[in-house]
Amino acid sequence: MFAPMGGDGTVYLVDLHGTVVHAWKMPYPPGLYGYLTDQGTLLYNGKIPNETFLGKTPFKGGAVLEADWNGKILWEVRHRDHHHDARLLKNGNVLLLCATELPDAVAKRIQGGRPGTEVKGKIWADYLVEMSKDGRTVWEWRSWEHLDPAKDVITATQENRWEWTHGNAVVELPDRDLLVSFRHISTIIKIKRQTGEIVWKLGAPPLSAQHAPAPLPDGNILIFDNGPHRLDQVSTFSRAIEVNPTTSEIVWKYQEPIPWNFYSPHISNAQRLPNGNTLINEGAFGRFFEVTSLGEVVWEYVNPYFGPPSAPAKAQSNSVFRAYRYTEDEIERAQKV
């Protein structure tokens, strides 16, 4: 299942032969993706631009909604600061990744990036918002109250200072604690849900502008490590890695023998499948492929949907923020909702 980033809000479900077997037409372009919930409904992040710095970015969100198999909207919430990701929580609320301008006292302490590339002298950073389905805010967590601008630096020296953290994923763990991925500081953190305390952190190296941390049943974390600016390597390349959070060691990885042959500088994700293989979305190029534990590619699909339609053909892209594989049982459950 995937929603082309340059598309009109259509979410496609294709079988292993690449045939479209179902599609949802959402009221907004993707901001940036959708996924099937445990109940079988579609949770979708939609894009509603506005005139702020965030509102003009390609990763803008703005709306989160839940839809049934036939595309009927069950509920919708909006937040002008929402971007990249939102997840349905076990308690029935929804958790949104948001961003806002930093207080000047915090912004002036941020290290890294190219001086003078701030937004009218301002730097943006992330915060989390938990909302009820009727739009009430019930909890917030602010990155600048827990991260240290002097230590959690913008990793790439060539990066713009528009943003400090640039969150790109939020995940609820089985114990209801949270994982959050921050691209610009190449860091994933675990937040203790009850206190807001950061209780685990993995940064650079080994990470480099990573995306989509996904908890595995054994407690390990699967990560798409994009690699546009590595502190411990000369070349740029991507890889999918599995990390043991107890030791912070990489216990498995998929990486090309010639590393730069596999490279998506942004977006992308990886998913561990029930058969033990791993589905990888090389997002910048809309390529999904399945690999065995030994790295053998056993299935591949390239997104054929390019956009936006308003752009010249050579300027269109088939990029996909995230792609997910679902079992026959999961699809049957979704069809009944």
Salt bridges, closest charged atoms under 4 A:
GLU51 OE1 - LYS56 NZ 3.75
GLU66 OE1 - LYS133 NZ 3.83
GLU76 OE2 - ARG78 NE 2.94
ASP81 OD1 - ARG80 NH1 3.99
ASP85 OD2 - ARG322 NH2 3.11
ASP104 OD1 - LYS122 NZ 2.84
GLU118 OE2 - ARG161 NE 2.66
ASP126 OD1 - HIS83 NE2 2.71
GLU130 OE1 - ARG193 NH2 1.97
ASP134 OD1 - ARG136 NE 3.19
GLU140 OE1 - ARG142 NH2 2.91
GLU145 OE2 - ARG142 NH1 3.79
ASP148 OD1 - ARG109 NH2 3.35
ASP152 OD1 - LYS201 NZ 2.89
GLU159 OE2 - HIS184 NE2 3.77
GLU163 OE2 - HIS166 ND1 2.81
GLU172 OE1 - LYS90 NZ 3.69
ASP175 OD2 - LYS190 NZ 3.70
ASP177 OD2 - LYS192 NZ 3.80
ASP225 OD2 - ARG230 NH1 2.71
ASP225 OD2 - ARG239 NE 2.89
GLU242 OE1 - ARG272 NH1 3.13
GLU282 OE1 - ARG287 NH1 2.78
GLU290 OE1 - ARG325 NH2 3.23
GLU300 OE2 - ARG287 NE 2.55
